[in-house]
Amino acid sequence: MTIAPRPRPAPAAGAAWSWRSRSARRWVYQALALAALAALVAWLFGNTWTNMRARGIQSGFDFLADTAGFEISEGVLDYSGSDPYWKAFLAGLLNTLRVAVIGCVLATLGGVLVGVGRLSRNALVRGLCRAYVELFRNVPLLIQLLVWYLIFVEVLPAPREPLTLGGWAFLSKGGLALPQPASGAGWGWVAAGAALGAGTAAALWLRERRRFRAVGGPPPGVLLQPMAIILAAGFLGWLAGGRPTAWDMPQPGGFSIEGGMSLTPEFMAVLLGLTAYTTAFVAEVVRAGIVSVGRGQLDAAASIGLPRALVLRLVVLPQALRVIVPPMTNQYLNLTKNSSLSVVVGYPDLVSIANTSLNQTGRAVECIAIIMAVYLVLSLGTSALMGAFNRRVAIRER
């Protein structure tokens, strides 16, 4: 006969603390470990501070308010050498975000196409997609960045004889020149209308979110309504802006392409390198997610006469998202952090600006701390956004 152990009575409220309590000992051990870690960090900072003072090395973040004194070759922020260091760091951060955001979008689109192509019934398409994945996944990213940069500065023709696409886009050693809306022509109203439409569509989506959850998810084609709202608002902005039609078109010149929007060789090399490299990994993530969907789902969709394209869009991809999203988050984080390699081709990202500031001010600890903090915040923000999206697409058992 087995005798069950006698349960221990719960401690009464207000009972004295006892070392025999496992919970009490656990709290003590955790407090001691935390105190030891805090003491170690304090000792490291104190020792570093003492050694820097002994060697006459200045420290602190007060240098951010000083004049930077160097120019930045390109960027989305209006910056000049007479601006302070903090504005130079901000310009570098915006350049990093510029290449990271565009790269994530392009890598996602390309990865979906290549991943689906790897499962194609056409042997040629399947072979080409596999060759792409194996090539770009196994060549180091640094080598790819250098190859793309050499293509722009060595292989492409000079700006006076560029490659052209229909007379509106030009590719040369000077980069890629594209047309852009003419300034002061009322295009700002179009952008404002589209932004207002996007805000309205987001508010409507949030209002309908509970109803979507109640019925098991949004119905097919639900994204058409927000797109219609954005397009309609942009059209109203176009009417309010005087129906602008003027565009600033690029034109080949003697030594450069004048007019339009110019994307430098450095930016194009970084963007193409990051996109091509990450696309190979995203394609494998998408392929694994599609393969994870049970064969019975495909047979059920085929039994009701759905075409293969609709089976992929309405049956396979929604279920594969629960497998795709977590590793896709890792690829977005890798792309953002890999953008720091753009310093090898001269693209003025955050790391490049920090290196220049470090050489001028000697504040190595501070500049490195800024880089670490910025990439930490970007990574945590990306993880939080993708985590929220993952919870939205997760299949809930009823």
N, C-alpha and C positions, 0 to 999 in steps of 0.2 A: 504494500500500500504506500502510495506517494503522499507525503505530507507537504502541502503548499506552504511556502515561507510566510511567516507572519508579517503582514504589512506594517511599516513604520508609521506611527502617527505623525500627522503634519504638524509642524511647529506652530505654536500659538502666536497670535499677533503680539508684537512687542517682545518676543522671546529674545534672550541674550544671544549674541553671536557666538558660534561654536566652531572650533577648528575641525571638528569631526564632520562638519557639513561639506559635502563635495562642492555644492554651489558656492559656498563661502570661499573655499580654497581656490576655486576657479577664478573668482573675482580678484583675489589677492595676486595670483600668478599673472593675470592679465595686466593688473595695475603695475606690478614690478617690471614686466616686459616693456610696457609703455614708458615708464620712467627711465629705464635703461636706454631705450631708443632716443628719447628726448635728450638725455644727457650726452649721448654719442653725437647727435646732431649739433648740440650746443658746443661741445668740445671742438668739432670740426670747424664750425664757423668761427669760434674764438681763435683757434690756432691759425686759420687762414688769415683772419683780420690782423693778428699780431705779426705774422710774417710779412704781410703786405706793408704794414706800417714801418717795420724795421728796415725794409728795403726801399722805402720812399715811394711806394706804388700807391697812386690815388685810387680811391674806391667810392662807390655810390652811383646813384642814377641821376645826379644833378647835371651830367653832361648832356642829357637829352634836350635841355633848353638852350644849349649852345648852338652856334651856327655850324651847319654841317660842312659847307665849303666844297662839296663835290656834286657833280651833276649825275643824273640818272638818264640813261640813253632812251628809255621808253617807259610808258606807264599810263594808267588811267587817271592818275591824280596830277593836278597842276602843281608841279614842284620845280624849284630852282635851287641853285647852290647856296643862296642866302637864307634858305629856310632852316629851321632847327633840326636836330637829329631825330626827334620823335616823328616829324613829318616824313623824313627819309625812311624810317622803319615802317611807317604806315604805307608809304608808296610801295615798298618791297612786299608787305603783306598783301596788298591789293593785287600786285603782280602774281604772287603765289596763288591767291584765290582765283585769279583770272584763268590761269592755265589748269588749275586743279578742277574747277567746276566744269569748264568746257571739256576737259579730258574725261571726266566721269560720264558726262552725257554721251560723248562719242564712243567711249569704250563700252557703255551699256548697249547702245544701238548696234555697234559692230559685233559685240559678243553674242547678242541674241541671234543675229543673222548667221554668224559662223557656227554657233552651237546647234542651231536648227539644221544648218547645212550638213553638219557631221552625221546627222541621222537621216539624211535624204536617201531616197531610193535610187537616185541617179549616182552611178559610180564615180563619174567625173567630178561632180559637185562635192561628193563625200570625200574624195581623195584630195581635192584642192583645199578644202577646209581643214583636213587633217594635216596636210603639209604646212599650212599657215600656222596652225597651233604649235606644231613641233619646231618650226623654225624660230618663231618669235619668242616662244616660251623658254628656249634653251640657249639663246644668245644673251649675254649680260646686257642689262639696260644701258650701262655706261657706254658700251661699244655701239649700241644702236643710236644713242644720242649723237655720238661723234660721226657716225656714218651719215645720218640725216643732215647734220650741219655741213659736212664736206660736200654732200650733194648740192646744197644751196650755194655754197661759196666757190665751188670748183667746177661742178658739172653744168649748172644752169647758165644760160646766156647772160650777157651784160644787160643793164636796164635799158640801153638804147635799142636793143633788139630782143625784146622779151617774148616769151611764149604767151600767146593770147587765146582766150576762150570767148569767141564771138565778139571780140572788140570791147568787152566790158570788164574783163578780169585779165590781169597780167602777172606772169610768174617769171622771176629773174633772180639774179644774185642779190638784188635789193629786197627780196621777199615776195609776198603776195599782195597785190593791189586790187581792191574791190571798190565798187561804187558805194556811196553812202548818201543818205538824205541831205539835201542842201540846208545849211544853217540859216535860220531866220525865215524859212519858207512855210512855217505852220506845222511842221512835223511834230513839234512838242505837244500840240493838242492831240495828235494821234496816240503818242505814248501815254499822255495823261488819261485819255479815254480807255486805252487798253488796260492800264493799271487799275482804274476804277472798276472796269468790268471784271478783272481778276479778283479784286477784293469782294465784289458782289457775289461772284460765283463761289468763292471760298466760304462766304457766310451762308449761302444757301446749302452748300454741301454739308457744313457743320450742323445745320438745322435738320437736315434729312438723315444724319448719320444714325440716329437711334432707330429710325424706321428701317434703314437698310439692315441693321443688325437683327431686327426682329424677324425679317423675312429671309435671313441667311445670307445677306450680301446685296450689293447693288445689282440691278438688272443689267443685261447686256445693252451696250449703247448709251449708258448713263453719262459717259464723259462727253457726249455730243452736246448736251445742254450747256455745261460750263464753257465749252469752246464757242458755242453760238453766242453766248452772252459777251465773251471777250471780243469776238469779231464785231458784234453789233455796236458795242461801246467804242471800239476803235474806229468804226465807220462814222459814228456820230462825232467823234473827235476830229476826224478828217473833214467832215462838213463844217464844223465850227472853226477849223483852222484855215478855211478858205479853199478847200480841196487842193492841197499842194501836190504838185507833180514834178517839181524840180529835183534833180539828183546831181550830186557832185561826182562826175565821172573821171576816172584816172586816165592820164594821157602820158605816153612815153616821151621823155625828155632827153637831154644830152647825157647827163650823168645819173639821173634818177627819174622815177615815175612821179609825175606831179598830179596833185588832186586825188580825190577819193580817200579811201581808208587803206593804210599800209600796215601789213603784218610783217614784222622784221624776220630775217632768217633765223635769229636766235629763238624768237617765240615759236616760229613754225617748227624748228627742229625739236624743241622741247615738247610741243604739243603732239607732233606726229610720233615721236619716240615713246612718250608715255602712253598714248592711245594705242599704238600698235602692240606694245608690250602687254598692257593690261587687258586688251581685247582677247588675247590668247587664253588668259586665265579665266576671264568672264565666260568665254565660250565653253570651257570645260565645266564651269559651275552650272551653266544653263543646260548643257547636255546631261549632266548627272541628275539635275532636277527633273528633266523630262523623262528620263529612264526610270526614275523612282515611281512614276504614276503606274498603277496596276494595269495589266493587260485587259482586265475585265472592263475598265472604264472606256478604253478604246473600242472594244467590241460592242458595248452598250450604245456608244455614240454612233457607231457605224450601223447598228441595227435599226436606228430611226432615220437613217438616210442623210446624216450630216456629211457635208463634204469634208475633205481632209483639212482644208484651211480653217474651217469653222471648228472642227474637232480640236485643232491645236489652240485656237484662240479662246474657245469657250469652255473646253473640258480639261485640256492638258495643262496649259500655262497657269490658270488659277490654282490648280492643285499643286503644281510644281513650285509655286512661289514660297510655300512653307519650307521647302528644302533649299531654294535658291537664295533667299534674302540673307540668312546669317553669313554664309561664306562671301556673298556679294559685298557685305559690309567690310569684310577684311580687305577686299580688293580696292574699295574706295579709300580706305585708310592707307593702304600701300601706295596707291597713286599719289595721294596728297603728300606723304612723307618722301616718296621718290622724287618729287618735284625739286627737292633740295639739291639733286644732282645737276640741275640746270646751270649751276655755277661754272661747270666745265666748258660750256659753250658761250658764256658771257651774258646769259639772260639775268637781268637785275631783279632777282627774287629776294626774299627775306634773308636767306643765308648770305647772298652776295653783298647786300647792304650791311649786314652785321659784320662781315669780314672787313669791309672798307672802314666802317666805324671803329672797329677794334684796332686796326692798324694806325688810325689817326689819333685815337684817344688813349690807347693802352688799357681800356677797361675790358679785359678779357672775360672776367667772371660775369660782369653785368651783361655783356653782349650775348654770351652763351646762355645765360639765364633767360634772356628775352626770347631767344630762339626756342629753348626748351618749353617755356611757358606758352608760347604761341602755338607750337605744334601739339602740345598737350590739350589746349583748349579746342583746337580744330578737331583733334581725334575724338575727344569726349563729346563734342557737339555732333559730329557725324554718327557716332555710336548711339547717341540718344535719339536722333532723328530716325535712324534705321531701326532701332529697337521699337520705337512707337509704330513705325510702319509694319514691322514684323508682327506686332500684336494685332494690328488691324487685319492682316491677311491670314492670320493663324486660323486653322479649322477648329471650331469649338464643338466638343462632344455634347450632345443634348440627351 
